[in-house]
Structures are given as structure tokens and as C-alpha cells.
Amino acid sequence: MNLKIVNSYYDWIYKNVLFLDSFWESTDNTTSHKTKIEEMPMAIAVFFIGHWFSSLFCQSFFLHRYSAHKMFTLNKFWEKFFYFFTFLSQGSSFLNPRAYAVMHRMHHAFSDTEKDPHSPHFFKDVFRMMAHTYEIYIGHLRGVQVDKEFTGNTPEWNMLDSLSFSWPMRIIWGTAYFSFYYYFMPPGYEWLYLLLPLHFLMGPIHGAIVNWCGHKYGYQNFDNGDKSKNSMVWDFLMMGELFQNNHHKYPNSSNFASRWFELDPTYPIMRILNWLKIIKMRERSVSQ
């Protein structure tokens, strides 16, 4: 009789141990599943922020400060490297360096006049300005005749330019963006698909923000005869591009910040690249 009681007791303990073991195992799986779900929106956030700032850096560093203004020099290898990196970072919205440079030089020459390719003061909203800018950009891309003062001394890579401008390439980029979102999209976060158009048009969106806000909102350090503004004092959002008033005063200065409290995040990166001898900054661009 006592032996039966002992066996029953051990049998009860064994069953409870099995139950607790299965319970904790299921709890661990649930926690792991929840952690995985929580990591999915984070992956999309990291991807969006990475795309935003890599595209923006290339636009400010390679398209603007190198292609348009030649604030520094690059050897052939590094020019091709940053050309291709710009293609990768901007993806479906890759901006041709030559067309960008020509249009930007015209912007400086005719700032906030009717000949300015993208002054916000002649349009009711930013979308009309973007449409107008796109028409002018396409014209330069197709070789429309402009004054020689706006052309020349720009990087060119005909094969990559043709590839990037083709619709199959744009569809490939768009599919890649969608696939990433589809794979990492957790239930209940489907609204994040609304970010996809920003990926598709990342380059032009950056340009629109700078051209619209940089000539409408902010403060002025200098009277440049136009309506350029400095929209931020620490321009981390646009990597220094919103110091439009400073830039129009000193168009060849590598540092878009002018006063002691202003910060242009791209400039320290340029100094590091110069120290590493990847770029060679011009004396005039450092001294101003």
C-alpha cells in the first residue's frame, strides 16, 4: 500500500514537471515570436533611415558639391566609386550628375527669378514646382542647348546613365523596395507601405525640400539679392543643404555653415575624406 502511494506521488511529480517544461517552452516560443514581430518594423525603420541619409549624402556630397561646384577633386577610381554609390543609394530616383550640375548652376545664376529652374516663389505649391523642375531636368538630360558657362567639367558615365534612366531598371528598384517591405511587414503595420512612394522618388523629394524650404522659411545671414534662407541651425535632417542663404553667399565654400552655432554635417565627413586622401579639397573651398 505504501509502495503504491509512493509510486503515485512520483508519477504526479513527473506529470507536473512535464507540464511545466512544455509551458515554459511555449512561453519562450511566444516571446521569441513577439520579439521577431517587434524587430520587423525596426528593420523597415532602419532601411528607410538608411535610404534617406545615404541618398541625401550622395546628393549633397557628389551631385552638389562635386558635380556642380567642384569643391574638391577625385581621381578616376573614386569618381566612379561615388558615381556608382550614388546610383545605389538613390536607386529608382537616380539623378544624372551632368543634368543636375547644369540645372544647379543655372539656379545660382538666376536665383529666385523667372529663369530659376526651381524657385518656389513662382508656384502655388511644391508639386507644381517639382513638375516644372522635372521638365527642365529632362531637357538637360536630353542635351538641350544652354550657355556654355553652365556646362562642362562634370562627371559622366554613359553606360550607367542609360541603365539608370531605363524603365526596366526602375521597375527592378521598385520591386526590390516592395519586396523588402513585404518580407519584414508584421501584421497590423500595413500602413508602412505608404512610405514606398518616398523610396521611389527619394532624390527629387530631397531636392524639393531644399528648394522649397530653403527659399521660403528661416533666417538670413546675408543679403544676396534673392530670397534664400537658412532653415535650420543644426541641419541634420538635410545634411547641411538647408543653409541656402550661406551657400548662395559663398557658393564655392565646402562648409555650408557660416556662424559659430551652425552645423553642416557633410563638411566634417569631407574633412575626414580629405585627410584619408580620398578627396582633395580646394583651398578656396576651405578658406571661405
C-alpha positions, -999 to +999 in steps of 0.1 A: +000+000+000+028+024+009+047+015-022+016+024-044+013+058-026+050+065-033+047+055-070+016+076-073+034+106-058+063+103-081+040+098-110+022+131-101+055+149-098+067+136-132+035+147-149+037+182-134+074+185-144+064+177-180+036+202-179+058+230-166+085+221-191+060+223-220+046+256-205+079+274-204+088+261-238+056+276-253+063+308-234+098+311-248+084+305-283+057+331-278+083+356-265+106+348-294+077+352-318+068+386-303+104+397-304+106+387-341+074+407-348+088+437-329+120+435-349+102+437-382+091+474-380+126+482-367+141+466-399+118+488-420+127+519-400+164+512-403+160+506-441+141+539-445+165+560-425+195+543-442+180+550-477+171+586-467+206+596-455+227+576-480+207+592-508+209+626-492+246+624-486+253+614-522+232+643-535+249+668-512+284+654-515+287+640-550+260+658-571+260+692-554+295+698-540+314+678-566+295+677-598+280+712-597+307+732-578+339+711-579+347+719-543+371+690-543+388+667-568+386+629-572+408+605-591+391+583-617+386+554-593+369+574-566+349+593-591+335+561-604+330+547-569+309+576-557+291+577-591+281+541-586+273+546-549+250+575-558+233+551-582+229+525-555+217+550-528+192+569-550+180+538-568+149+544-589+153+582-585+189+584-595+198+620-606+221+623-636+252+643-624+257+663-656+220+674-658+219+681-621+251+703-623+238+723-653+205+729-636+221+739-603+245+763-619+215+780-636+198+782-602+227+802-588+229+825-618+191+832-618+182+826-581+146+834-574+139+850-608+117+836-636+147+819-651+154+800-619+147+763-626+131+758-592+123+789-573+092+783-550+081+819-555+065+813-589+044+783-580+013+778-558+026+746-543+056+723-541+041+698-566+039+723-594+074+734-587+086+697-589+068+692-622+084+723-636+118+712-623+114+678-638+106+692-673+138+713-672+158+684-659+146+661-687+156+688-712+192+689-698+193+651-697+184+650-734+210+677-743+190+709-747+213+738-757+223+761-728+250+787-724+285+772-721+290+788-687+266+762-673+281+732-689+314+712-688+336+698-661+310+673-649+314+635-643+299+613-669+293+575-672+272+569-703+265+532-696+253+538-661+233+568-671+215+549-697+209+519-674+196+541-646+172+560-668+156+529-683+122+517-671+133+481-666+159+493-641+134+515-623+110+486-621+137+464-606+144+490-579+107+494-572+103+457-569+133+455-545+118+481-522+084+465-522+099+430-516+118+443-486+087+458-471+066+427-479+091+404-462+095+424-430+059+437-427+043+424-395+005+422-391-011+455-382+017+476-397+004+476-433+003+514-432+041+514-435+035+507-472+027+544-475+064+550-472+072+533-505+065+563-527+092+581-508+117+554-517+106+556-554+112+594-555+138+599-529+162+621-549+136+645-562+119+647-528+152+658-512+156+684-540+121+697-535+125+701-497+157+720-502+145+743-530+111+750-514+120+754-477+155+768-484+140+798-502+109+803-481+114+795-444+142+805-420+166+833-413+192+852-434+228+859-425+234+878-458+216+899-483+222+880-515+196+898-536+174+867-535+151+850-510+174+822-499+171+813-462+188+791-436+160+769-424+179+752-396+209+759-373+219+722-370+209+708-403+210+670-396+177+665-415+191+675-449+229+672-443+236+709-445+216+716-477+191+739-459+218+765-453+208+780-486+214+817-476+250+809-466+256+788-497+244+815-521+267+839-504+297+816-506+288+791-534+324+776-535+327+770-498+327+734-487+312+743-453+276+755-457+276+767-421+287+802-416+282+813-380+296+797-349+264+780-338+256+765-372+265+729-382+268+714-416+271+676-411+285+669-445+315+691-440+333+671-413+328+640-434+345+658-463+374+668-440+378+631-430+378+620-466+403+647-474+426+635-445+423+600-459+433+614-493+402+600-509+393+636-520+414+667-523+396+698-512+404+730-530+420+758-509+392+783-519+365+759-506+382+756-472+392+792-466+358+808-472 
